[in-house]
Amino acid sequence: MTSTVLYGFRVVGSPFGDRRLVDWLAAFRAYASLDKRAETDKEGYLSAFCFGADFRDHLETTGSTRGFAGACGSPWLWIDLDRLDLDTATRDARRLAASLVDRYGLDGDELLLFFSGSKGYHVGLPLALAGSPAPSETFNAVARRFAETTAERLGFGVDAGVYDRVRLFRAPNSRHPKTGLFKRWLDLEQLLHLRTEAILRLAAEPAPFDIPDAPAPNSQAVDDWQAAAADVGRAATVRHERQATGAGRLNRSTLDFIREGAGTGDRHRLLFSAAANLAELGCSPALAHELLTEAGLDSGLRPGEVRRQIDCGLEHGAGIHGAGISTGSSPITGPDGRTGSPSGGTALQAALSALWQRGTG
């Protein structure tokens, strides 16, 4: 990562608190070393990505991270495994770590592995392996695609909400407000061999850890990042063509989300994607919020998070960010089994019908 990306933001306490501009690497090191200024006895967050001076100017001018559409970057690719069953989360985290070690020829010390303090694990892969990709306006989208492809090889999903450009990510050694446990660093041997109950006991208190040195580039990691970037580029091209020709489609997953919501591991992605799909069809923000809010809340998201995911999806679908994340969904299918390309009006009528069915079902 180049030296132009220096800034991040920090939140102490509730995730709805003020975003404080920080030197991201310095703040991360403070949490790692249990520096008293990190206030690790409290709930705490850092931005998932780092930014340049344009972000600093945006935050200082507006007092908010909202609407920032500039370049971002990161020295780490973060993968968030969030499961309802903690034993399942432990198993998946073990498989993920072992897969990364095998695929990129690692000894395990290069990874940053954490129990999240609640329902899952956070795995950090050093992007020096991928040649330290330069910051860009699509960096977060490529990171998401890289992580999703990694998880797809193992047959499970990841929390895609982590890859929002200005997303909060729980800081190492910070305390979870509901469980009272800490986001606790684990070495590879601990993750692979400790029982879940033993990991929970470790998480009763924070522990300092060393941040690994950047490893040398790995040809497979470089290829994987370039493949993810190519996927993002193709998705952006397709989306722009659809917008230019007015050939947008209401995706089946959008209807399904309105009717049924989503499970814990996929709710951020599906809500974002549904909002983006509605924006592609020219849906107004007010109507999109009306269509999606109830399903988002029923999926277990907080009201503020629901609003944020819808707003981000609408901006993405309208082409404001230009990040190029595909919704990855199928178009609606008619009674005869054929897929259609309905007009915006017909598609939105289908969405409204789905909302009505949800309310009367």
C-alpha positions in Angstrom: 0.0 0.0 0.0 1.4 3.4 -0.9 2.2 6.1 1.7 -0.6 8.3 0.3 -3.2 6.4 2.3 -2.7 7.3 5.9 -6.0 8.2 7.5 -8.8 6.3 9.0 -11.4 6.9 11.6 -12.1 5.6 15.1 -15.3 5.3 17.2 -15.2 4.8 20.9 -18.4 3.5 22.4 -21.5 3.0 20.4 -21.0 2.6 16.6 -23.4 5.5 16.2 -20.8 7.8 17.9 -18.6 10.4 16.3 -16.1 9.4 13.7 -12.7 10.7 14.9 -9.9 11.1 12.3 -6.8 9.0 13.1 -3.6 7.8 11.7 -4.9 4.3 11.0 -1.7 2.4 11.5 -0.8 4.2 14.7 -4.3 3.5 16.1 -4.1 -0.1 15.1 -0.7 -0.5 16.8 -2.1 1.2 19.9 -4.9 -1.4 20.2 -2.4 -4.2 19.5 -0.1 -3.1 22.3 -2.8 -2.3 24.8 -1.8 1.4 24.9 -3.9 3.1 27.5 -5.0 5.7 24.9 -6.8 2.9 23.0 -9.2 2.5 25.9 -9.6 -1.2 25.4 -11.9 -1.6 28.3 -14.6 0.0 26.1 -16.4 -0.8 22.9 -14.2 0.4 20.0 -14.0 0.5 16.2 -11.6 1.5 13.4 -12.4 2.0 9.8 -12.0 -1.2 7.8 -10.1 0.8 5.1 -7.6 3.6 5.1 -7.8 6.9 3.1 -5.9 9.8 1.8 -6.1 13.5 2.3 -9.4 13.9 0.4 -11.0 11.8 3.2 -9.5 14.0 5.9 -10.9 17.0 4.1 -14.3 15.4 3.7 -14.6 14.4 7.4 -13.4 17.8 8.6 -15.7 19.7 6.3 -18.9 17.6 6.7 -18.3 16.1 10.2 -19.4 12.7 8.7 -18.0 9.9 6.6 -21.3 9.7 4.6 -21.0 10.3 0.9 -17.3 9.8 0.7 -16.6 8.2 -2.7 -12.8 8.6 -3.0 -10.0 6.1 -3.1 -9.4 3.7 -0.2 -6.8 1.0 0.5 -5.6 -1.3 3.2 -2.5 -3.3 4.2 -4.9 -6.2 5.2 -7.8 -8.0 3.6 -10.3 -8.6 6.4 -12.6 -11.6 6.3 -15.5 -11.6 8.8 -17.1 -15.0 9.7 -20.3 -14.4 11.6 -22.3 -17.5 12.5 -25.3 -18.2 14.8 -23.5 -21.3 16.2 -20.0 -20.5 17.5 -18.7 -24.1 17.0 -19.6 -23.7 13.3 -17.8 -20.4 13.2 -14.7 -22.0 14.8 -14.8 -24.8 12.3 -15.1 -22.4 9.4 -12.3 -20.1 10.7 -10.0 -23.1 11.0 -10.8 -24.2 7.4 -10.2 -20.6 6.2 -6.9 -20.2 7.9 -5.6 -23.6 6.8 -6.7 -22.8 3.2 -4.9 -19.5 3.2 -1.7 -21.1 4.5 -1.8 -23.8 1.9 -2.8 -21.6 -1.1 -0.2 -18.9 -0.4 2.7 -20.9 1.0 2.5 -19.4 4.5 3.7 -20.6 7.9 0.7 -19.0 9.6 2.5 -16.3 11.5 1.7 -13.9 8.6 -2.0 -14.0 9.3 -3.9 -11.9 11.9 -6.5 -14.1 13.6 -9.1 -12.9 16.0 -12.1 -14.2 17.9 -14.6 -11.3 17.4 -15.9 -11.2 21.0 -19.3 -12.5 20.0 -20.4 -14.8 17.2 -17.4 -15.3 15.0 -13.9 -14.6 13.8 -12.0 -12.0 11.9 -9.1 -13.2 9.6 -6.6 -10.7 8.3 -4.6 -11.6 5.1 -1.6 -9.3 4.4 -2.1 -7.7 1.0 1.6 -7.5 0.6 1.2 -11.0 -0.7 -0.8 -9.6 -3.6 1.8 -7.0 -4.3 0.4 -4.3 -2.0 -2.4 -3.2 -4.4 -2.6 0.6 -4.9 -5.5 2.5 -3.3 -8.3 3.2 -5.7 -12.0 3.9 -5.8 -12.7 0.2 -6.5 -10.3 -1.2 -3.9 -13.1 -2.1 -1.5 -15.1 -3.8 -4.2 -12.0 -5.9 -5.3 -11.4 -6.8 -1.6 -14.9 -8.0 -1.4 -14.7 -10.1 -4.5 -11.4 -11.6 -3.4 -12.9 -12.5 0.0 -16.1 -14.0 -1.5 -14.1 -16.1 -4.0 -11.9 -17.3 -1.2 -14.9 -18.4 0.8 -16.7 -19.9 -2.2 -13.8 -22.3 -2.6 -14.6 -23.6 0.9 -18.4 -23.6 0.4 -19.5 -20.9 2.9 -20.2 -17.2 3.0 -18.7 -14.1 4.6 -20.1 -10.9 5.9 -20.0 -8.7 2.8 -20.9 -5.6 4.8 -17.3 -5.3 5.9 -16.4 -4.0 2.4 -18.5 -0.8 2.4 -16.0 2.0 1.8 -16.5 3.7 5.2 -17.5 0.6 7.2 -16.6 0.3 10.9 -14.7 -2.8 12.0 -14.4 -3.8 15.6 -10.9 -2.9 16.9 -8.6 -5.5 18.3 -8.7 -5.9 22.1 -11.9 -3.9 22.4 -14.7 -5.1 24.6 -17.9 -6.3 23.1 -20.8 -4.5 24.7 -23.2 -7.5 24.9 -20.9 -10.4 25.8 -18.3 -8.5 27.8 -15.7 -10.5 25.9 -12.8 -8.9 24.0 -11.8 -9.2 20.3 -8.9 -11.5 21.1 -5.9 -12.3 19.0 -5.1 -16.0 18.5 -2.1 -17.6 17.0 -2.6 -20.3 14.4 -2.0 -23.2 16.8 -4.6 -21.8 19.2 -7.2 -21.4 16.5 -6.6 -24.9 15.1 -6.4 -26.8 18.3 -8.3 -25.1 21.1 -11.9 -26.0 21.8 -14.4 -23.1 21.5 -14.8 -23.1 25.3 -11.1 -22.5 25.7 -11.1 -19.6 23.2 -14.0 -18.0 25.1 -12.0 -18.2 28.3 -9.0 -16.5 26.6 -11.4 -13.7 25.4 -12.3 -12.8 28.9 -9.3 -10.4 28.8 -7.3 -8.6 26.1 -3.8 -9.6 25.2 -1.1 -7.7 23.3 0.2 -9.1 20.0 2.9 -8.3 17.5 1.8 -7.1 14.0 3.6 -9.3 11.5 6.1 -7.9 9.0 4.9 -7.6 5.5 5.6 -10.9 3.6 7.1 -11.0 0.1 4.6 -11.1 -2.8 3.2 -14.5 -3.8 2.4 -15.1 -7.4 -0.9 -17.0 -6.6 -2.1 -14.1 -4.4 -1.2 -11.6 -7.1 -3.2 -13.6 -9.6 -6.1 -13.9 -7.3 -6.2 -10.1 -6.7 -6.0 -9.4 -10.4 -8.8 -11.9 -11.1 -11.0 -10.2 -8.5 -10.2 -6.8 -10.1 -11.2 -8.1 -13.5 -14.5 -9.4 -12.1 -15.2 -6.0 -10.7 -14.4 -4.3 -13.9 -16.6 -6.6 -15.9 -19.5 -6.1 -13.5 -19.1 -2.3 -13.8 -19.2 -2.5 -17.5 -22.4 -4.6 -17.5 -24.0 -2.3 -15.1 -23.2 0.8 -17.0 -24.5 -0.8 -20.2 -27.7 -1.7 -18.5 -28.2 1.8 -17.2 -27.4 3.3 -20.6 -29.9 1.0 -22.4 -32.6 1.0 -19.7 -32.5 -2.8 -19.7 -32.5 -3.2 -15.9 -34.2 -6.2 -14.4 -35.8 -6.8 -11.0 -33.7 -9.6 -9.6 -35.3 -12.6 -8.0 -33.2 -12.1 -4.8 -34.6 -8.6 -4.5 -38.1 -10.0 -4.4 -37.0 -12.8 -2.0 -35.4 -10.3 0.4 -38.6 -8.1 0.5 -40.7 -11.2 1.2 -38.4 -13.1 3.5 -35.5 -11.0 4.7 -32.2 -12.9 5.1 -30.0 -14.9 7.5 -27.3 -13.4 9.6 -24.3 -14.2 7.4 -25.8 -12.7 4.2 -28.1 -9.9 5.4 -25.8 -7.0 4.7 -25.0 -8.1 1.2 -28.6 -8.9 0.2 -30.0 -5.7 1.6 -27.3 -3.7 -0.2 -27.9 -5.6 -3.5 -31.6 -5.2 -3.3 -31.3 -1.4 -2.9 -28.8 -1.3 -5.8 -31.1 -3.3 -8.0 -34.0 -0.9 -7.2 -31.9 2.1 -8.0 -31.0 0.6 -11.3 -34.7 0.6 -12.1 -35.1 4.2 -11.2 -36.7 3.6 -7.9 -37.0 6.7 -5.7 -35.1 6.6 -2.3 -38.4 7.0 -0.4 -39.9 4.0 -2.1 -36.8 1.8 -1.7 -36.7 2.5 2.0 -40.4 1.6 2.2 -39.9 -1.6 0.3 -36.7 -2.8 2.2 -36.7 -1.4 5.7 -39.1 -3.9 7.3 -37.3 -6.9 5.8 -33.9 -5.5 7.0 -35.2 -5.0 10.5 -36.7 -8.5 10.5 -33.2 -9.8 9.5 -31.8 -8.5 12.8 -30.1 -5.4 11.6 -30.2 -2.2 13.6 -32.3 0.7 12.2 -29.3 2.8 11.5 -27.5 -0.1 9.8 -30.6 -0.7 7.7 -30.8 2.9 6.6 -27.1 2.9 5.8 -27.1 -0.3 3.7 -30.1 1.0 1.7 -28.5 4.3 1.1 -25.2 2.8 0.1 -27.0 0.4 -2.2 -29.0 3.2 -3.8 -25.9 5.3 -4.4 -24.1 2.3 -5.9 -27.0 1.3 -8.1 -27.3 4.9 -9.4 -23.6 4.9 -10.3 -22.4 7.5 -7.8 -19.6 5.4 -6.3 -18.8 3.5 -9.5 -17.4 0.7 -7.4 -18.6 -2.1 -9.8 -19.9 -4.7 -7.3 -22.4 -6.9 -9.1 -25.6 -7.8 -7.3 -24.9 -11.4 -8.3 -28.6 -12.2 -8.6 -30.9 -13.7 -11.1 -33.7 -11.8 -13.0 -37.3 -12.5 -12.2 -38.8 -15.6 -13.9 -42.2 -15.8 -15.3 -44.8 -18.6 -14.9 -43.6 -20.2 -18.1 -40.0 -20.4 -16.8 -38.6 -17.7 -19.0 -36.7 -14.8 -17.7 -37.9 -11.3 -18.6 -36.6 -7.8 -18.9 -39.6 -5.9 -17.5 -39.8 -2.1 -17.6 -39.0 -0.2 -14.5 -42.7 0.3 -13.8 -43.6 -3.4 -14.2 -40.6 -4.4 -12.1 -41.5 -2.0 -9.3 -45.1 -3.2 -9.4 -43.7 -6.7 -8.8 -41.7 -5.4 -5.8 -44.8 -3.6 -4.4 -46.8 -6.7 -4.9 -44.1 -8.6 -2.9 -44.3 -6.1 -0.1 -48.1 -6.4 0.0 -47.8 -10.2 0.1 -45.4 -9.9 3.0 -47.8 -7.7 4.9 -50.8 -10.0 4.3 -49.1 -13.4 4.4 
